[in-house]
Amino acid sequence: CLLMLITMAVPMNVAKASAVENVKSTENEKPGSNTKEKTEKKSLKDAKAISENKEAGRTQVKASVASEELQYGDFKYTISENTAIITGYIGSGGSVTIPDMIGEYTVTEVEYGAFRGNQSIISVDLPKSIKLIEDSAFSGCDKLQSVTMTSNTEHGYTTEIKECAFMGCTNLASVTLSENVVSIEWEAFTDCISLRNIELPKSVTYLGDHFIAGTAIQKITIPKNVTASGNGYGYGRGTSGALAGCESLEEVIFEEGMKVIPDYIMASGKSINKVVIPESVTEIGMFAFYNCTALEGGLDLPKNIKLIEDSAFSGCDKLQSV
């Protein structure tokens, strides 16, 4: 009987062990299912990433096409934000009129160096749609004699003339600025040695340092809305303002209605010997007349002056009374 019990017990134990193994095997299959599920999720994620990358690639291609340089008549241009930017000129010269529209796109900008060094253009008419004349856009155009801008009556429409835009145009004698110009940056008309007059529109609020240096201008009126002048100090040109470097300039008239003579406006204007300051002025900015060594005798200030800032008349060695 004992032998029979032992014999019967063995298969039962084996069966129990087998059952336990089957349970463990079943339990081990669960993590396998999770792994499969994770693999499927990863595949979906990778597929989505590939799709997004392809879409990004398409976007980049579109952007590349949009910025491609194109040609319209004598002009090269690009498209940016649904406007046309003039990037170059391939015409025969003479009188050049930049269009206000190229196809469905409004021309708003003349790009950096677009006409730089051109030796054939004599005159340039800019459209009323122009918002920006970039750095050195027309610099070194030795035969350029006149530049004409047309005013845009659209409310809030403004135009900026960047640094060195017309620098070194040695035959430039006539400049007509639009009533949209708000800013003329440093050295914009420097070394335009034939330029004897420039009328600044009332819209101008900023004048960069040395903006008419090296011209033949003898007299200039600063509009009442000018509130700031550049200072050449940070560019290695010493403490100097908008009217510095113009050795022919003798008389400066600040327009009636101006309240504050801007900082640095006449700093290092060493040839200026006459200044007209209107009764509307109540403040004179710092370094406004700094180093104006040709100012001599007395200078009459308005009776309503309330503040004369630091170094306003510093270096005016010949000025005897204020």
Buried (B, 14 or more C-beta within 10 A) or exposed (E): EEEEEEEEEEEEEEEEEEEEEEEEEEEEEEEEEEEEEEEEEEEEEEEEEEEEEEEEEEEEEEEEEEEEEEEBEBBBBBBBEEBBBBBBBEEEBEEBEBBBEBEEBBBBBBBBBBBBEBEBBBBBBBBBBBBBBBBBBBBBBBBBBBBBBBBBEEEEBBBBBBBBBBBBBBBBBBBBBBBBBBBBBBBBBBBBBBBBEBEBBEBBBBBBBBBBBBBBBEBBBBBBBBBBBBBBBEBEBBBBBBBBBBEBBBBBBBBEEBEBBBBBBBBBBBBBBEBEBBEBBBBBBBBBBBBBBBBEEEBEBEEEBEEBBEBBBBBBEEBEEB
